[in-house]
Amino acid sequence: MRAARYHGYGPADVLVIEDISEPHAGPGEVRIQAAAASVNAIDWKLRSGAFHNNFPVEFPAIPGRDAAGVVDEVGAGVDDVMIGDEVFGLGGVFGASAEHAVLSAWALVPDPWTLEQAAGAGLAVATAGRGLNALGDLSGRTLLIEGAAGGVGSAAVAMAVARGATVLGTASTGKHDFLRRLGALPTTYGDGLIERIRELAPKGVDAVLDAAASGSLADLVTIAGSAGRVVTVADAARASKLGVRHYYAENESAVLAEGAALGARGGYTPYLAAKYPLDKITEAHREAERGHTQGKIIVTL
C-alpha cells in the first residue's frame, strides 16, 4: 500500500510517499480502506522533533492518528461493525496517512457526512469531548471556548451547545459568522479579552475550555475565577504552572458516537479548511504549521 512516511526529524520536506506492507487488525480493532486522514498539530510537532525529549519517534513513522473509510478487516472480539461499513475513528499516534489504517476506536459515519468530512472529525471530537467531560454537566452553564473556530474548538462548540451550555467562542473577526452558525456568541481573542467577556457575560463565565494555546491561559483563569474551572487541551506547559487541568484525547468510541449522533441530526458537520491528495501531504503539513486554520485539513487517499 502507499503511505506517507518520514525517516528522521525535520521540516515537512522529510515526508515521502512509499510502498509498504499493509497493517492488519488485531483483537478489538478494525482496518479500513481509508478515504481520507486528517492533519493535526500533533502530527507536525512529532515530525519536527518538538516532542523528542518526551515522546521520541520510532522511525520510519507514518503521520496521522485519525481517518475515515470503509471497514475491510475486523479483529477478534469486534461485533458492532462489519466489513463494508463506513466508519471514522482513531488508531495509534501514528499510521493514519496511508491507504489502509487500523482503528481502535470508531463510530459509524452519519448519513449527512461525506467520508472526507468524517475524516476531520475523529481527533477533533475525541479531544473536545475529553475536555468538555472534565468540566462536568454543562446544562444551563456559560462556557467560554478559546480557539473556537479550529477543528477541536468547533467540535467543542457544537457538542457544548447540544449539552445545554450557553457558549462564548473566540476567533478572528472573519470567523465570527461561522461561530454564530454553530450556536456560539463570538468575540476576538488577544488583548482586552477579559473586558470583552465581561461585557458579553455580565453574570460571569462558569467554565472555560482552551483549545488554542494562544498564551491566554492566565487570563482565562481570571475570567473563570479559579484554575479549577478551566481545562486546556492545548497548553500543557502553561497548565502545569497555573494549576489548570490538561487533557489529551483518548480513544473512546462513546465520545465518537456522540459526535456522530450530533452529525446525524444536523448539529455538527466537520468543516474542512483544505484537502490535499496524499502526494501533496508536504503542503498539507506546511499549511497546518502556519496555524489559525478554520476547521480541519485533510489528506485524501
Residue pairs with C-beta under 8 A, 6 or more apart in sequence:
1 19
1 20
1 21
1 22
1 98
1 99
1 100
2 17
2 18
2 19
2 98
2 99
2 278
2 301
3 17
3 18
3 19
3 20
3 62
3 97
3 98
3 99
4 15
4 16
4 17
4 18
4 62
4 63
4 64
4 97
4 98
4 278
4 281
4 299
5 15
5 16
5 17
5 18
5 20
5 60
5 61
5 62
6 14
6 15
6 16
6 47
6 59
6 60
6 61
6 63
7 14
7 16
7 59
7 60
8 14
8 59
9 47
9 48
9 49
9 52
9 57
10 47
10 48
10 49
11 48
12 44
12 47
12 282
12 283
12 285
12 286
12 289
13 282
14 47
15 47
15 63
15 281
15 282
15 285
17 278
17 279
17 281
18 60
20 98
22 99
22 100
23 31
23 95
23 98
23 100
23 101
23 102
24 31
24 73
24 102
25 31
25 73
25 74
25 75
25 78
25 102
26 75
26 76
26 102
27 75
27 76
27 77
28 75
28 76
28 77
28 78
28 104
29 75
29 78
29 91
29 102
29 103
29 104
30 71
30 73
30 74
30 75
30 78
30 81
30 87
30 102
30 103
30 106
31 71
31 72
31 73
31 74
31 75
31 100
31 101
31 102
31 103
32 67
32 68
32 69
32 70
32 71
32 72
32 87
32 100
32 101
32 102
32 103
33 69
33 70
33 72
33 99
33 100
34 67
34 68
34 69
34 96
34 98
34 99
34 100
34 101
34 119
34 301
35 67
35 68
35 69
35 70
35 115
35 116
35 119
35 300
35 301
36 67
36 68
36 69
36 115
36 116
36 118
36 119
36 120
36 275
36 298
36 299
36 300
36 301
37 64
37 66
37 67
37 68
37 96
37 97
37 98
37 101
37 119
37 298
37 299
37 301
38 64
38 65
38 66
38 67
38 96
38 119
38 120
38 122
38 123
38 124
38 151
38 296
38 297
38 298
38 299
39 63
39 64
39 281
39 284
39 285
39 287
39 288
39 296
39 297
39 298
39 299
40 64
40 65
40 66
40 123
40 151
40 288
41 234
41 288
42 65
42 93
42 123
43 63
43 64
43 65
43 285
43 288
44 63
44 285
44 288
44 289
45 51
46 55
46 57
46 61
46 63
46 93
46 94
47 57
47 61
47 63
47 285
49 57
55 93
57 94
61 94
62 94
62 95
62 96
62 97
62 98
63 94
63 96
63 97
63 281
63 285
64 94
64 95
64 96
64 97
64 98
64 101
64 299
65 90
65 91
65 92
65 93
65 94
65 95
65 96
65 122
65 123
66 88
66 89
66 90
66 91
66 96
66 119
66 121
66 122
66 123
66 126
67 88
67 89
67 91
67 96
67 97
67 101
67 103
67 119
67 122
67 301
68 86
68 87
68 88
68 89
68 109
68 115
68 116
68 118
68 119
68 121
68 122
69 86
69 87
69 101
69 115
69 301
70 84
70 85
70 86
70 87
71 81
71 82
71 83
71 84
71 85
71 86
71 87
72 83
72 100
73 83
74 81
74 82
74 83
81 87
81 106
81 108
85 108
86 108
86 109
86 115
86 118
87 103
87 106
87 107
87 108
87 109
88 106
88 107
88 109
88 115
88 118
88 119
88 121
88 122
88 256
88 260
89 103
89 104
89 105
89 106
89 107
89 122
89 251
89 253
89 256
90 103
90 104
90 105
90 106
90 122
90 123
90 126
90 249
90 251
90 256
91 101
91 102
91 103
91 104
91 251
92 102
92 104
95 101
95 102
97 278
97 281
97 299
97 301
98 301
99 301
104 251
105 126
105 251
105 252
105 253
105 256
106 253
106 256
107 253
107 256
107 257
107 259
107 260
108 260
109 115
109 118
109 260
110 260
110 261
110 263
110 264
111 264
112 263
112 264
112 266
112 269
113 121
113 263
113 269
113 270
116 272
116 275
116 298
116 300
117 269
117 270
117 272
118 270
119 270
119 296
119 298
120 151
120 270
120 271
120 272
120 295
120 296
120 298
121 155
121 256
121 259
121 260
121 263
121 270
122 256
123 151
123 152
123 249
124 151
124 152
124 154
124 155
124 270
124 296
125 155
125 159
125 255
125 256
125 258
125 259
126 249
126 250
126 251
126 252
126 255
126 256
127 152
127 155
127 211
127 233
127 247
127 248
127 249
128 152
128 153
128 155
128 156
128 159
128 209
128 211
128 233
129 155
129 159
129 252
129 255
129 258
129 259
130 233
130 247
130 248
130 249
130 250
130 252
130 255
131 152
131 156
131 209
131 211
131 231
131 232
131 233
131 247
132 138
132 156
132 159
132 160
132 163
132 209
133 255
134 231
134 245
134 247
135 143
135 207
135 209
135 229
135 231
136 207
137 163
138 160
138 163
138 164
138 165
138 207
139 163
139 164
139 165
140 164
140 165
141 164
141 165
141 166
141 206
141 207
142 165
142 166
142 167
142 168
142 201
142 203
142 204
142 205
142 206
142 207
143 160
143 165
143 166
143 167
143 168
143 205
143 206
143 207
143 208
143 209
144 167
144 168
144 169
144 170
144 197
144 201
144 205
144 207
144 208
144 209
144 220
144 223
144 224
145 153
145 156
145 157
145 160
145 167
145 168
145 169
145 170
145 184
145 208
145 209
145 211
146 153
146 170
146 189
146 208
146 209
146 210
146 211
146 212
146 214
146 216
146 220
147 153
147 170
147 171
147 189
147 210
147 211
147 212
147 213
147 214
147 234
148 154
148 156
148 157
148 167
148 169
148 170
148 171
148 179
148 182
148 184
148 186
148 211
149 169
149 171
149 172
149 175
149 178
149 179
149 294
149 295
150 211
150 212
150 293
150 294
150 295
151 270
151 271
151 293
151 295
151 296
152 211
152 233
152 234
153 169
153 171
153 211
153 212
154 178
154 179
154 182
154 270
154 271
154 294
154 295
155 259
155 268
155 270
156 209
156 211
157 167
157 169
157 179
157 182
157 183
157 184
158 182
158 183
158 262
158 267
158 268
159 258
159 259
159 262
159 268
160 167
160 209
161 167
161 182
161 183
161 184
161 267
162 262
162 267
162 268
166 185
167 183
167 184
167 185
168 184
168 185
168 186
168 187
168 197
168 200
168 201
168 205
169 179
169 182
169 184
169 185
169 186
169 187
170 186
170 187
170 188
170 189
170 193
170 212
171 178
171 179
171 186
171 188
171 189
171 294
172 188
172 189
172 292
173 188
175 186
175 294
176 186
178 271
178 294
179 185
179 186
180 186
185 200
187 193
187 196
187 197
187 200
188 196
189 212
189 214
189 216
190 214
190 216
193 216
193 219
193 223
194 219
194 222
194 223
197 205
197 223
204 225
205 223
205 224
205 225
206 224
206 229
207 224
207 229
207 230
207 231
208 220
208 221
208 223
208 224
208 229
208 230
208 231
209 230
209 231
209 232
209 233
210 216
210 217
210 220
210 230
210 231
210 232
210 233
210 234
210 235
210 244
211 232
211 233
211 234
212 234
212 235
213 232
213 234
213 235
213 238
215 238
217 230
217 232
217 235
217 238
217 239
217 242
217 244
218 238
218 242
220 230
220 244
221 227
221 230
221 242
221 244
224 230
227 242
227 243
227 244
228 243
228 245
230 244
230 245
231 244
231 245
231 246
231 247
232 238
232 239
232 244
232 245
232 246
232 247
233 246
233 247
233 248
233 249
235 244
235 246
236 246
238 244
239 245
239 246
240 246
259 268
262 268
263 269
263 270
270 295
270 296
271 294
271 295
271 296
272 295
272 296
272 297
272 298
273 293
273 294
273 295
273 296
273 297
274 284
274 287
274 293
274 297
274 298
275 297
275 298
275 299
275 300
276 283
276 284
276 297
276 298
276 299
276 300
277 299
277 300
278 299
278 300
278 301
280 299
281 299
284 297
284 298
284 299
287 293
287 297
288 297
